[in-house]
Amino acid sequence: MASKKRTSLSKSAGFGVKSLTPELKRAEALMIKQKWSQARACLNNLNHSYPNNADVLSHLVNVCYELKDLHGYERACEMLLIADPKNADAAYSLAGGHYANLHPILALQAFQYAVNRFPNHEKANDARALIVELDEKVDKLLAEMNLTRSDGWEIAVLHERAQGYLNQGEFEQAKKANQELIRLRPDLVSSYNNLSLISFTQGDLAEAIGYCQKVLEIQPDNIHALSNLTRYYFLNGDIEQAFINCEKLKNSQAEGWDVWTKKAEALSYFGDDEGILQLFEQASSSDKLQYASLTGLFSHLVAVAMARNGRDYEARKLWLQASEDTQGSELAQANLEDLKNQLVNVTHLGHYPLVAG
C-alpha cells in the first residue's frame, strides 16, 4: 500500500459548510486518539453527505491505511483523485491501492498515469520499476482470460473494476459491470460467480443458485461455484444438496482465486474440522500456505479447527497472524480474547508489512 501522507487540500466542494466543519473536527479528534474505526464511520457519513470533498477524502484515505482496509483505501484514493485531480500523492496512492488489491491491469494504468502526470514525485522511480514489472506480466494475465492486448484490454479493465466494486460493497455498480462482462464474454465464469454473490447479498437465493449452476455448466469442478452452492443450500435448509456439493468440492482439483479459503469455508458449515486441518496440511506441504488466503479467513478457519481439537497454542499463533497481517482481523481478535486467560508465556509473533504499493 502506498505510504500515508497528509497533503494540502482544497476547501469543501460540498454545501452546508457549517454542518461539515464540526463533524470534520470530530473525525480529526478521533484520528488523534487513534480510534480508527469510529473515525472511518464518521468520515464515510460525511462523504455521503458531502461527496467530492477533498478534506474528507484525504482523511478517509489515511484512516483506511491505518485500519489496513485495502478495499476502502483503494476506493477512497479513487474518489480523492476525482475530487482533486492535481493531487500527486493521490495519484500514486491509487496506483498502490490497485497493486495491493491485486488489480494488475488497473495498477499498470494508474502507475503510468501518475508517472506521466507527476514525473518528479518522490515515488516516481519506484513506480517506473513497477510499470516494467507489471507490463512483463500483462500478456500472461490476459492469456489466462483468453484475451490479448489488442482485443481484450478493456474487458480486462472492466473485469478488475467489477471485482473492485464487489469488494468495496458497491453492489449495483458491481452487478452492472458483471452483466456487461457476460454480454461481452458469455463464458466468463468469474462474472457469474460474482453475480451469484451479489444476488445472495441482496436476498435473492434462487437467482444466486441459478448463477452457480450456470458456472457448473461451463466448469463442472469450479471451486467457487461449488463452495457457494454448499453455503446457499445449507442456509436454505437443504442439507442433502449442500452435502452433495461439498463432496464434489472436496474432490475438485481445479485452480482459482483463494481456493483454500473457499474449500475451508464450505467444510466449516458441516463442522468438518478434520477436513479443514487436512487442507491446512496440504497447503503447508505444497509450499502454498503463504498464498492460501490474503484476507486471513483461511487461517482463522484452520485456527478454529485446531482450537476445537485441543491445539490451542497453534491456534493462537494463526490468530495472531490473522489479526496482524491481514484485513480479516475482527474474528481472529475475538478468538484471541477468548484464549487470553487460557495460555501463558506465549511468544508474540510480531507483524509484517503490507504489500508495498
N, C-alpha and C positions, 0 to 999 in steps of 0.2 A: 504494500500500500504506500502511496506517496506520503511524504512526511507532512505532518501537521504544520500549518503556518498561518499566522494572523496577518491579514492584508488590509490595505487601505481601501475602503469600500464606499460606494455611492450612498446617498441618502435614500430614504424609503421610496420605493416605487409604487407603493400601495396607497390607500386612502385611510382616513381615520387615524392620523399620527398620534393624537392624544391617547388613544387606546393602545396603540402599538408600543409606545415608549416605556410605560411601566412594566408591561409584560416582557419586553426585551431585557429590561434591567433585572427582572425576576429570573429570567433564564441565565443571565450572566452571573447572578449571585449563586445559583445552583451549580454552575460550572466552577466557580471559585471554590465551592465546598465539595467539588468532585462528586456531586450527586448526578451522575451522567444520565441515568435512565429517566429521572424526573426532568432533567433539562431537555432531553430528546422529546419527551411528550409535550412539554411546553412549546418547544420550537416547531414541532410538527403542527400543533394547533395554530401557531402564528403563521406558519407557511400556508395553511389552508385559508386563513382569513386575509392574509396579505401576500398573495403569490408574487413571485419575482422580486422579492425584497432581498437585496444583496447582503445586508447585515444579518438578517435571519438565517439565510442560507449558508453564509460563511461560518456562523456558529454551529449550524447543523452538521456541516462537514466535519468540524473539529470534534463535536460530541460523538458522532458515529465512529470517528477514528479511535477515540478513547474507549468506546464500547466494543471495538473490533467488529462492528456491524458493517461487514463488507458490502452487502447489497444496499444498505441505507447510505453508505458512504458514496458508492457509485452514483446512486440516484441524486443525492444532494450535490455532488460535483457537477453533474449534468445540468441541473437546474441553475446552479450558480453561474456556470459559463453562459447560459442563455440570458440570465439577468445582467451579467457583467462581462460582455464579450472581450473586453480589454484586460481581463484578469489572467495574467500569465500563470500564476500559481494554480488557478482553477483548471486551466487547460492541461497542465502536466499532471495534476491530481486526478483528473478524469481519466486520462490515459492509464495512470497507475491503478485506478479502480477497475477499469476493464481488464487489465492484466492480472490483477489479484483475483478477480472473479472468473478467470479462465475464459475470457472472451477475446481470443487472439486476433480475430479479424477486426473487431471494434478497437482493440488496443493498438493495432498497427495503424489504422486510420487516424486515431486520436494522437498517437505519438508523431506521426507525420505532420498533422495539422499544427501541433504545438511547436515543433521544431521550425516549421516554415513561418509560423506567425510570430514566434518569440525565439529567434535563433541564439540569443545571447543569455538566455536564462541559465541559472546555475545547474539545472538538471538536464540541459540540452545534450551534453556529451553522453550521459547515461542513456538518454532517450535514443540517440543515434545508434548506440550499440544494440539496444533492444529492437530497433527497427530492422537492423541486419538479421538479428536472431529470429524475429518473427517472420520476416519476409522469406527466409530459407524454409520455414515450415508450412507456409501457406498452401503450396501446391499439394502437399500430402494431406493437409486438413480438408481441402476441397475435394480431393480424390476419394476420401472416406465417405463423402456425401454424393459421390458420382457427379461432381461438378468440376469445372475448370474456371480459370480467371476470366476468360472471355465470355462464358455463357452462364456462370453461376455466382459471380461475386455478390450481386445484390441479394440473391437468395440466401447466401451465407450470412450476410449482414443482417437481414431480416430474421434469420433463424436465431442469431445471438441476441438480437433485440427482444424477440419473443421470449427467450429464456430469461432475460433480464427482467422483463415486465412481470413474469410469473414469480420470480424470486423476490421481487420488490412488493408483491401483493397488488399489483396493478392489473386486476383480473380481466377487466373489459378490454384493455389495450392488448393484453396477452392473448385473449380469445380472438380478437380481430386479426392479430398478426399471424397466429397459427392457422386460422381459417384461410388467410391469404396464401400461406405456405402450402397448404394442402391443395388449393386451387392450382398453384404453380407446379407442385410435386405431389401427386395423389398417393405416392408410395412412401412418403416421409413419415416413418413410424413415430419419431420423436414428437411430432406435432400432434398426432393422435393421442399419445400418452399425456402430453401437456393439456390438451382439451379435456381428457378424462379427469385430470386433477382439478381443473377449473370447474367442471360440471359437479364434481363431488363437493368441492368447497361451496358452491352455490346451491347445494341441496338437491340436485337432480341426479339421483343414484342410478336410475335406469339409463340415462344418457351416458353417465360415466362408464357403466358396464359395457354399453354398446361401443364406445370408443376403444375400450380394451380389446373387445372381441374383434374389432376391425384390425387392430395391430396383430393379433394372433393369426388372422387370415393371411397376413403378409409375412410374419415371422412367428411361427408356432412356439418357439422357445424364448421369445423376448422376455427378459427378466423383469423389466419394469411393469409390463402389462400383467404378467403372472402374479407379481407381488401386489400390485394394486387391486387386481381381481380378488385375491385372497382377502385383503382388507375389506373390500366392499361387501363381499358375500358374508364375511364373518360379522361385520357390523349390522348387516341386514338380517342376521339370524339364520342364514343358510349355511350351517356349519359343514354339511356334506360337500357342497360345491367349494367352499373355502378350503377344505382339506384336500380335495382333488387337485385344485390349482396349486396348493402349497407343495404337494408331492411332485408335480411337474416342475415347479420352481427349483426344488432341491436337486433335481436331476439335470437341470439345464446347465450347459457349459458355455452358453452364449456370453459374449463380451459386451461391455457397455459402460455407461457412466455410473459410478458408485454402486456397482452390483453387489458388493459385500453387504452394504447397508440395506439394500432392498431385500436381500435374502433374509438377513437377520430380523428385519422389521416384520416380515411375514411370519417367521418362526415364533416371534415373541407373542403373537396373538394366541398361539397354542401352548404357550409356556414351555416350549421345547428348548430348555437350557442346554441339553446335551448337543442338540443340533447347532446351536449358536456357538458353543465352545469348539465344536468341530470346524466350523467356519473360521474361527479365530486361528486355530492350528493350521488350517490350510493357507490362510493369508500369511501367517508367520513363516511357514516352511517354504513358501514360494517367493519370499522377499517382496511381497506386495502389501505388507501391512501398512507401510507409510502412505500408500495410495488408497487404503481401504475406505477412508471417509475424510472429506475435507470439512465436514460440519461437526464432527465429534460424535454423531449419533451411533455409529458402529461401535466405537469404544465404550460408549455408555451402555448399549445393549449387552455387550460382552461382560462389562463390569457387573451388571445386574445378575447375569447368569452365574458369574463367579461368586458373588455375594450369597446367592441362594444355595450355593454348593459349599459354603464354608471357606471360600478362598478370599477372605476379607482383605488381606494385605495386598494381593494382586489387584483386587477390585479398586482399592483406594488409589493405587498407582495410576490405573487407567482413568479414574475420575479426575485425578489431579491434572493429567494431560488434557482431558476434555475441557476442564474448567479454565485452563490457562492458555492452551494452544489454539482453540477453535472458537467458532461462534456458538456452538451448542453447549453453552456453559451452565444454563439455569438448572437443567435436570441433574447434571453432574454435581453442582454445588449443593443442591438439596440433599443428595445422597451422601455427600461428604459430611454434611452436618449430622446426618443420622449415624455415621460411623465415628464421629469425633470422639465420643466417650468410650468407644469400644477398643480403639487401638492406641497404643502409646509408643513413643520413641520411633516414629516413622520418619525417615529422612525425606525432606521436601525435594521434589524433582526439579524445581526451577522452571523457567519458561523459555520459550523460543520465539524468535521474531517472526512476524508475518512475512509473507512473500513480498519482497521489495517491488515497488512499482516504479 
